[in-house]
């Protein structure tokens, strides 16, 4: 049982592992669409610099694959030594704004539409349909061998070490949203009959191995956060009872904080986002004509609607809060100052915001100065479509001064 915190001030500093944060608010990892050919762009640097200058304690650079074939599609970061100078420019810019920088590390597994894939087919826990890549000639995914599991584990370790060398203050390992490590955890996608499939403990073996190996390879004062699903959000997927047990195991393997999320992108993308479905905008920005046609024909059925509610993951997150003592990061529908106070009252050490900070990068400073009580973000989710437009993610409703982070 977690006692009520002595202070519920969301602007109170906090030390996570050995990292001093100026307040309790983190910019959640949301794909920026600003990494053409897997490179760091000036826009990516400016995006995170604006978040830092706007008052967040830490900003998370989204989805850096641990190997080239770990990219969902071509225009995503993938970690290699040559990327270090441009990543250092990004972390330096964030630090000048007074914030810490975290890098999210992941692997797409069988959810892949990467036209530069070196393998004949993507891989995952089991043989599977790869709906994302079906129209581009990669409709199937292969099961991983134990040697491939070990190689990807080693890639996570190498990538985390490179992130630290590039000036990042923390890493976030992606165990959610239907990417590779999430695919192993889910009973729906993991149908293996070896030591990596079957029971929950066996399905969790690879993800837990990756977390512990990364934790062991880094100094104790360098935080390792883990993004995990509360629920996959579809029938046959991971449910909260299993997620609470996974959280206990992650705590025992050295995770410094858990980022509580949900959803399985290939099955129900908007279980995570909630709110409106911007299908017309998503079709408009899609560059592949076959994908555009598929989205027009099947989008209304594949991308299901989920009504938006403030703090929509809080009821599920409470069950993980009751299960573990380690720091937890609450996200999902946090759009007002009162939500930050509520999260602290509920015993969550940290809170993550995404769409609200895309709308207004300076929101945290405005909250702290008493100049705002709500974010102004409307859950239209047009920013989801903007991720695929040239220039990357932005709020189409935000006035120009807010987009500039002023």
C-alpha angles and dihedrals in degrees: 000000000000115000119228109269118256089231129031094189108133090200095058112116117251136196114219109193097316097332118107112214120195093221141351101267124102128186103236120231108264120166107261101196089220102115108089111192089357095298133129109252129203087246092058091052092047092048094057093038088058091051090051094048089048094065109263115143094224136004122209121217105218130238113346107176117226092223134015093258090052091076118107087214137353102271098066131102117261121187121249133137092258090065094060099090094053092043088051089055088054096048091046090054091050092048091051087058091055098251136113122242127225128187121214112220122198150140126227096216110183094351097088142141097161110145090197094058109147094201124073089241135005117255139220140154095301141006105285148161113266100209093176092059099033096100093048096054102270105096096149137058126204128226114254122245120227088253090055091049089054092047092053091047089054089048090056090052093048092046093051091051091049090049090056091048089052091058102263115149096208143002130225117209113211112229095153148068097051098293121136102289090041089050089058092049096049117087088209095062101027109073097153122141098203132080090295099056144049113044122048090252091055094045089051094049097093096042092047090047091053093049095048094046091051092046092049092050095054132067114267092245094057108089122232111199122189124209109209138171122253087195132355087221100227136085112278094019132113114302132201096262091060092041091056089054091048088052090055091051092047090052088053092049094057105265107160095205139358121226105210113217139138147205139079108242098208092051106034114358097181096053082089100042105037121191130062124003109228093201096151092053092045090053091047095055097041107113099197113078094210090049090046090053093046091050091050093049102038105018096095090057101036096043102056123196121247118185116239119244126173112261091002096174095051098095092054093039090057089066092056090044088058091049103051141035099208122102116284130202114213119207139162124090097001100152107140139055091244089059090059090052091046092052091053092047088053090056101257111144096203138022129208126210128186121157092036090057092045086056093046119009089187095055097110092055089048091051092049092049092049091244096122139026100184133033103237088229114139112200093239089130092214086136087068090062092043089062087076097045122094107271095033136238120001140145109257091199099050119105113245095254091057093048088055090055094241 
